[in-house]
Amino acid sequence: MSVPADLLVHGGDVLTVDDAGTLVPDGAVAVRDGEILAVGPADALRARYTAADTLDATGCLVMPGLVNTHTHLAMTLLRGRADDVTLQGFLERVIRWEGELLSPENVAAAVRVAVAESVRAGVTSALDMYWFHEAAEQVARESGWRLHTGPTFMDVPDPADGIAYEDRLDWARRDLAARRARPGTRPVLFAHSAYTLAPKQLTDIAALAREFGALLHIHAAENAIEVATVEVAHGRRPVELLDALGLLGPDLLVAHAVDLTGPEIVALARSGTSVAHCPVSNLKLGCGIAPVPRLLSAGVTVGLGTDGAVSSNTLDLLGAVRQAALVHKAGGDPTAVGAEQAVRMATIEGARALGLGGQLGSLEPGKRADLIVLDLDSPHLTPRHDRWSMLAYAARSADVRDTVVDGRVLMRDRVLTTLDEAAALRALSDLEVPA
């Protein structure tokens, strides 16, 4: 007897990114109510399931959607406005511009373009730290895209959202209390850094995150100047300080982690803290290269992030996959980060870094149906001797043909289906950006 399904993606090679790295030639994925029902040979699933909608993936590769573990989506507003500067010069410019430019309406306009860019690049979810997160969430809901976001803490004069620091804990508590659990998401809090927040503030934010079982996300050890700044102010390096304050743990995700000592790597591993590796942004800002091979060797979960479109100029996570697979070889070891490891960092390891590895990041029954279809009919993808190698070293975001989030097709045959892309581009182009 035929079993009803909402969507059947069939005919392509299915790279599940499960623990065994299973590849199903001429495979299929059946979906109902946003959940993967089955993964297997296309003939078998076509015979078993009757689907309301289908995607014919013949000649394509079907794989999990990409998970961006660190970004600032609305920074598309300022793309190209802070290039060829240090991290500190970048922050000085951007924080001033944010105060002049940001509003819920402008953030929404910028996030619409960021979602369009992400969907086209095969990114099905992102962890987004920024002001006016409510506006970003509304755009994500309207477009059906998976966004992980929440209140941000940054003790600076005249914060862009106008909420004084002394009011932010109560505001964030109300935000978390109003949230309803949804499959494939969890509550999130953002503590900007140990150089914009005092130790007592950091511990208060961490306590609030634990009260609600939220993921806590923070920038730390992004470059040597940041490390020195925190050490002068507090007598400890950023990761040392987080450890001393009791913030390290499986519910903390550290962005960047470039400037680390051996004992700090041990502390991250011991505590189960995860890292979001942003190789493109780190290189562009001259921050250095995170010690990812050492982190992986120590057992630290490492996901991939693009950072914002000011510091990296793009939300192309496949580009970050390629950079992660290449840059760590510069030390002379071509095996430092291999192709499969880099792809896993953008999928299942990214999901694990968010604490959502049981729901996202691989194509397995019971997980959320976040997947992408890559068109392989291109010279740069021919021949295809190894799928991991192809993805890490040759594939481009333009190869993504279809993007599915929670079983809903957000891009079909390279056409966005839930977002008016032309209107979004016009609206962002019409905004006046300060000089």
Sequence and secondary structure as in RCSB ss.txt:
>XXXX:A:sequence
MSVPADLLVHGGDVLTVDDAGTLVPDGAVAVRDGEILAVGPADALRARYTAADTLDATGCLVMPGLVNTHTHLAM
TLLRGRADDVTLQGFLERVIRWEGELLSPENVAAAVRVAVAESVRAGVTSALDMYWFHEAAEQVARESGWRLHTG
PTFMDVPDPADGIAYEDRLDWARRDLAARRARPGTRPVLFAHSAYTLAPKQLTDIAALAREFGALLHIHAAENAI
EVATVEVAHGRRPVELLDALGLLGPDLLVAHAVDLTGPEIVALARSGTSVAHCPVSNLKLGCGIAPVPRLLSAGV
TVGLGTDGAVSSNTLDLLGAVRQAALVHKAGGDPTAVGAEQAVRMATIEGARALGLGGQLGSLEPGKRADLIVLD
LDSPHLTPRHDRWSMLAYAARSADVRDTVVDGRVLMRDRVLTTLDEAAALRALSDLEVPA
>XXXX:A:secstr
  EEEEEEEESSEEE   TT  EETTEEEEEETTEEEEEEEHHHHHHHEEEEEEEE TTEEEEE EEEEEE GGG
GGGTTSS S  HHHHHHHHHHHHHHH  HHHHHHHHHHHHHHHHHTTEEEEEE  S HHHHHHHHHHHT EEE  
 EE   SS TT   HHHHHHHHHHHHHT    TT   EEEE  TTTS HHHHHHHHHHHHHTT EEEEEE  SHH
HHHHHHHHHSS HHHHHHHTT  STTEEEEE  S  HHHHHHHHHHT EEEE HHHHHHTT     HHHHHHHT 
 EEE    TTTSS   HHHHHHHHHHHGGGGS TTSS HHHHHHHTTHHHHHHTT TTTSSS  TTSB  EEEEE
  SGGG S S HHHIIIII  GGGEEEEEETTEEEEETTEESSS HHHHHHHHHTS    
